[in-house]
Amino acid sequence: MPKPIVKSPQFRSDLDRFLGDAPLVGDEKQEDYDAFYDSVVSTMSQPDVINKLYLKDFVDLSWQIRRERLILADIIRLYKKEVVLDLLKTAYKKLSGSIESLTTVDRFLGADREAQRWLGDPAARKEIDADLEARGYSSSTVLALAYRKGAAEIDAMEQRIASYEIRRLMALREIDRRNELAARQLKKSTTRLIEGELGAFKEAAE
């Protein structure tokens, strides 16, 4: 995650009066959005009123893209857990006895406990991954199975992200028509911010 940003009220002074509320959902906080906004536009000179309208759209869409990508990372992680759970029911050697000697209930309960450990305990994940890989299920195989299992939901998320990207590009083009340098600065700052926060996505995809 990026370092905490010291807010500057310079660019937010009049947004609340005529540009509408921040697009917050769930447990998202106004102060986090404000910090995100300030970080995106902090390299710009004071924008005029028209550019502020496009700028608000650009920042809101960037915020939504950031949210959607983080949700997508969680979705992939959960589908990976489902795949691991399925594999643990039949291909894991440490379920308090051999698979063949366990009842169906004991095997399923043991697999569920191990899958929860895999999701929340890095040491357990490493151990379970190593055991599954020895049985022919590498991390890349687990990821591929997770993508296949969640294909419809993952595709829908990616399409939604793409729609936000197109709308953000349109806002950026309008800014570029008025101030080419400002557009370049915005593109650079949002790329740095969003990509900097997507360690979770990269980790889920490994």
C-alpha positions as CSV (number, residue, x, y, z in Angstrom):
1,M,0.0,0.0,0.0
2,P,1.2,3.6,-0.7
3,K,2.5,5.7,2.2
4,P,-0.1,7.9,4.0
5,I,-0.7,11.1,2.1
6,V,-0.7,14.5,3.9
7,K,-3.9,16.2,2.7
8,S,-3.8,19.6,1.1
9,P,-7.1,21.5,1.0
10,Q,-6.0,23.4,-2.1
11,F,-7.8,21.3,-4.6
12,R,-10.8,20.2,-2.5
13,S,-11.9,23.7,-1.3
14,D,-15.0,24.1,-3.4
15,L,-15.8,20.5,-4.7
16,D,-18.4,19.9,-2.0
17,R,-20.4,22.9,-3.2
18,F,-20.9,22.0,-6.8
19,L,-19.2,18.7,-7.8
20,G,-21.2,16.2,-5.7
21,D,-20.3,13.6,-3.2
22,A,-17.5,11.1,-3.3
23,P,-18.5,7.7,-4.8
24,L,-18.1,5.8,-1.5
25,V,-19.5,2.4,-0.8
26,G,-19.2,-0.1,2.1
27,D,-16.6,0.9,4.6
28,E,-14.8,3.4,2.3
29,K,-13.9,6.6,4.1
30,Q,-14.2,10.2,2.9
31,E,-10.7,11.0,4.2
32,D,-9.2,8.2,2.1
33,Y,-11.0,9.5,-1.0
34,D,-9.8,13.0,-0.2
35,A,-6.2,11.8,0.2
36,F,-6.5,9.9,-3.1
37,Y,-7.9,13.0,-4.9
38,D,-5.2,15.2,-3.5
39,S,-2.5,12.8,-4.5
40,V,-3.8,12.5,-8.0
41,V,-4.0,16.2,-8.7
42,S,-1.2,17.5,-6.4
43,T,1.2,17.9,-9.4
44,M,-1.2,20.1,-11.3
45,S,-1.4,23.8,-11.2
46,Q,-4.8,25.1,-9.9
47,P,-7.4,23.8,-12.4
48,D,-10.1,26.1,-13.8
49,V,-13.7,25.4,-13.2
50,I,-14.3,23.4,-16.4
51,N,-11.3,21.3,-15.8
52,K,-12.5,20.6,-12.3
53,L,-15.6,19.1,-13.7
54,Y,-13.7,16.6,-15.8
55,L,-11.1,16.2,-13.1
56,K,-13.8,15.1,-10.6
57,D,-15.1,12.5,-13.2
58,F,-11.5,11.3,-13.8
59,V,-10.7,10.9,-10.1
60,D,-14.1,9.2,-9.3
61,L,-13.6,6.7,-12.1
62,S,-10.0,6.1,-11.0
63,W,-11.3,5.4,-7.5
64,Q,-13.9,3.0,-8.8
65,I,-11.3,1.2,-10.9
66,R,-9.1,0.9,-7.9
67,R,-12.0,-0.6,-5.9
68,E,-13.0,-3.0,-8.7
69,R,-9.5,-4.3,-9.1
70,L,-9.1,-5.0,-5.4
71,I,-12.5,-6.8,-5.4
72,L,-11.3,-8.8,-8.3
73,A,-8.2,-9.8,-6.4
74,D,-10.4,-11.1,-3.5
75,I,-12.7,-13.0,-5.9
76,I,-9.7,-14.8,-7.5
77,R,-8.3,-15.6,-4.0
78,L,-11.7,-17.1,-2.9
79,Y,-11.9,-19.2,-6.0
80,K,-8.4,-20.4,-5.4
81,K,-9.5,-21.4,-1.9
82,E,-12.4,-23.4,-3.4
83,V,-10.0,-25.2,-5.7
84,V,-7.6,-25.9,-2.9
85,L,-10.5,-27.2,-0.8
86,D,-11.6,-29.6,-3.6
87,L,-8.0,-30.9,-3.9
88,L,-7.6,-31.3,-0.2
89,K,-10.6,-33.6,-0.1
90,T,-8.8,-36.1,-2.3
91,A,-5.1,-35.3,-2.6
92,Y,-3.7,-34.1,0.7
93,K,-1.7,-36.5,2.9
94,K,-2.0,-34.7,6.3
95,L,-5.6,-35.0,7.3
96,S,-5.0,-37.0,10.5
97,G,-4.7,-40.2,8.5
98,S,-4.7,-41.5,5.0
99,I,-7.5,-40.3,2.7
100,E,-8.7,-43.9,2.4
101,S,-9.0,-44.4,6.2
102,L,-11.2,-41.3,6.8
103,T,-14.9,-41.2,6.6
104,T,-16.4,-38.7,4.1
105,V,-17.4,-36.3,6.9
106,D,-14.0,-36.4,8.5
107,R,-12.3,-35.9,5.2
108,F,-14.5,-32.9,4.3
109,L,-14.2,-31.3,7.7
110,G,-10.4,-31.8,7.7
111,A,-10.1,-30.4,4.2
112,D,-12.2,-27.4,5.2
113,R,-9.9,-26.7,8.2
114,E,-6.8,-27.0,6.0
115,A,-8.3,-24.7,3.4
116,Q,-9.0,-22.1,6.0
117,R,-5.4,-22.4,7.1
118,W,-4.2,-22.1,3.5
119,L,-6.2,-18.9,3.1
120,G,-5.1,-17.2,6.4
121,D,-1.8,-18.6,7.4
122,P,1.2,-18.0,5.1
123,A,3.2,-20.9,6.7
124,A,0.3,-23.3,6.3
125,R,-0.1,-22.1,2.7
126,K,3.5,-22.8,1.9
127,E,3.2,-26.3,3.4
128,I,0.0,-27.2,1.6
129,D,1.1,-25.8,-1.7
130,A,4.3,-27.9,-1.5
131,D,2.3,-31.0,-0.8
132,L,-0.2,-30.3,-3.6
133,E,2.6,-29.6,-6.0
134,A,4.2,-32.9,-5.2
135,R,1.0,-34.5,-6.2
136,G,0.9,-32.6,-9.6
137,Y,-1.0,-29.5,-8.7
138,S,1.4,-26.5,-9.0
139,S,0.4,-22.9,-8.0
140,S,-0.1,-22.1,-11.7
141,T,-2.4,-25.1,-12.0
142,V,-4.4,-24.0,-9.0
143,L,-4.7,-20.5,-10.4
144,A,-5.8,-21.8,-13.8
145,L,-8.5,-24.0,-12.2
146,A,-9.6,-21.0,-10.1
147,Y,-10.0,-18.9,-13.3
148,R,-12.0,-21.7,-14.9
149,K,-14.2,-22.1,-11.9
150,G,-14.9,-18.4,-11.5
151,A,-14.8,-17.6,-15.2
152,A,-18.3,-15.9,-15.4
153,E,-17.8,-13.7,-12.4
154,I,-14.2,-12.8,-13.2
155,D,-15.2,-11.9,-16.8
156,A,-18.1,-9.8,-15.6
157,M,-15.7,-7.9,-13.2
158,E,-13.1,-7.4,-16.0
159,Q,-15.8,-6.0,-18.3
160,R,-16.9,-3.6,-15.7
161,I,-13.4,-2.4,-15.1
162,A,-13.0,-2.0,-18.9
163,S,-16.1,0.2,-19.0
164,Y,-14.7,2.4,-16.2
165,E,-11.4,2.6,-18.1
166,I,-13.2,3.8,-21.3
167,R,-15.1,6.5,-19.4
168,R,-12.0,7.6,-17.6
169,L,-10.1,7.8,-20.9
170,M,-12.9,10.1,-22.3
171,A,-12.6,12.4,-19.3
172,L,-8.8,12.4,-19.7
173,R,-9.2,13.4,-23.4
174,E,-11.3,16.3,-22.5
175,I,-8.7,17.5,-20.0
176,D,-6.0,16.9,-22.7
177,R,-7.8,19.1,-25.1
178,R,-7.5,22.0,-22.6
179,N,-4.2,21.2,-21.0
180,E,-1.9,18.5,-22.4
181,L,0.6,18.7,-19.6
182,A,-2.1,18.3,-17.0
183,A,-3.4,15.2,-18.8
184,R,0.0,13.6,-18.8
185,Q,0.5,14.4,-15.1
186,L,-2.9,12.9,-14.2
187,K,-2.2,9.7,-16.2
188,K,1.1,9.3,-14.5
189,S,-0.1,9.9,-10.9
190,T,-3.1,7.6,-11.2
191,T,-1.1,4.8,-12.7
192,R,1.4,5.1,-9.8
193,L,-1.3,5.2,-7.2
194,I,-3.5,2.3,-8.5
195,E,-0.7,0.0,-9.5
196,G,1.0,0.7,-6.1
197,E,-2.1,-0.6,-4.3
198,L,-2.5,-3.7,-6.3
199,G,0.0,-5.9,-4.5
200,A,-3.0,-7.9,-3.4
201,F,-4.0,-8.5,-7.0
202,K,-0.5,-9.7,-8.0
203,E,-0.3,-11.9,-4.9
204,A,-3.6,-13.5,-5.7
205,A,-2.5,-14.2,-9.3
206,E,0.7,-15.9,-8.4
